[in-house]
Amino acid sequence: QVQLVESGGGLVQPGGSLRLSCAASGITFSMSPMDWYRQAPGKQRELVAAISSGGSTNYPDSVKDRFTISRDNAKNTVYLQMNTLKPEDTAVYYCHTIRRGMNYWGQGTQVTVSS
């Protein structure tokens, strides 16, 4: 079965950095698009970064130039490097992929940006 396991969340001060990791299994990782979403309390889940199987990336304006998504196909892992973090980046971050038309999500990892 498909499993996505996130790690790397935590508490960081404003202006700091974190790198999230998502280890995938049960999929042909190199051929799978991978995304990172986040959900803050009381808000809808939103896309923060996407990477295609070919390595093309996409970001919303809210995180562009601060967040970088990357993938290591040898390790079946996708990363989210987050720099210049702001309090409004506080959320649970989820790894996501689609396989045969079905959506798969990780369990989420909490990121808290606070002084």
C-alpha positions in Angstrom: 0.0 0.0 0.0 1.0 3.6 -0.5 2.7 5.2 2.6 3.9 8.7 2.9 5.8 9.5 6.1 6.8 13.1 6.9 9.5 14.3 9.3 11.4 17.4 10.2 8.7 19.7 11.7 9.2 21.6 14.9 9.4 25.0 16.6 11.4 27.7 14.9 11.8 31.4 15.4 10.7 33.9 12.8 13.4 34.2 10.1 14.6 30.7 10.7 14.7 27.6 8.5 13.4 24.1 8.5 13.7 21.2 6.1 10.8 18.7 5.9 11.2 15.2 4.4 8.6 12.8 3.1 9.6 9.1 2.6 7.3 7.4 0.1 6.7 3.7 -0.4 4.2 1.7 -2.5 4.5 3.9 -5.5 6.9 4.1 -8.5 8.4 7.2 -6.9 10.4 8.4 -9.9 7.2 8.6 -12.0 5.0 10.2 -9.3 4.2 13.9 -8.9 4.7 15.0 -5.3 3.3 17.9 -3.4 3.4 19.6 -0.1 0.3 21.1 1.4 -0.4 22.8 4.7 -3.4 23.5 6.9 -3.5 26.1 9.6 -6.2 26.0 12.4 -9.5 27.1 11.0 -8.2 27.4 7.4 -8.5 25.2 4.3 -5.6 23.0 3.3 -3.5 24.8 0.7 -0.8 23.8 -1.8 2.6 25.2 -0.9 4.9 23.3 -3.4 4.6 20.8 -6.2 7.2 18.9 -8.2 6.6 16.8 -11.2 8.2 13.5 -12.1 10.5 15.4 -14.4 11.5 17.9 -11.7 9.4 20.9 -12.7 8.3 22.9 -9.7 5.5 25.2 -8.8 4.8 27.5 -5.8 2.1 29.9 -4.8 3.2 33.6 -4.4 2.9 33.3 -0.6 6.0 31.0 -0.4 7.8 31.7 -3.7 11.5 32.5 -3.2 11.3 31.2 0.4 10.4 27.5 0.0 12.1 25.0 -2.3 10.8 21.5 -3.1 13.2 18.9 -4.3 13.2 15.1 -4.8 15.7 12.3 -4.5 14.5 9.4 -6.6 17.2 7.1 -5.3 15.8 7.6 -1.8 12.1 7.8 -2.7 12.1 11.0 -0.7 10.7 14.5 -1.4 12.0 17.5 0.6 10.7 21.0 1.4 13.3 23.5 2.4 11.7 26.4 4.1 13.6 29.6 4.7 12.8 33.0 6.1 9.9 31.5 8.0 7.0 33.7 9.2 4.4 33.2 12.0 1.8 32.8 9.2 3.7 29.7 8.0 2.6 27.9 11.2 0.5 24.9 10.1 0.5 21.1 9.8 2.4 20.2 6.6 1.3 17.2 4.6 3.0 15.3 1.8 0.7 14.3 -1.0 0.7 12.3 -4.2 -1.8 10.8 -6.7 -1.7 7.3 -7.9 -4.2 5.8 -10.3 -6.5 8.7 -9.7 -6.5 8.3 -5.9 -5.1 10.9 -3.5 -2.7 9.8 -0.8 -1.6 11.9 2.2 0.9 11.5 4.9 0.1 11.9 8.6 1.4 15.5 8.7 4.1 17.2 10.6 3.6 20.4 12.7 5.6 23.5 11.9 5.3 26.3 14.5 7.0 29.7 13.8 7.1 31.7 17.0 9.4 33.7 19.1 
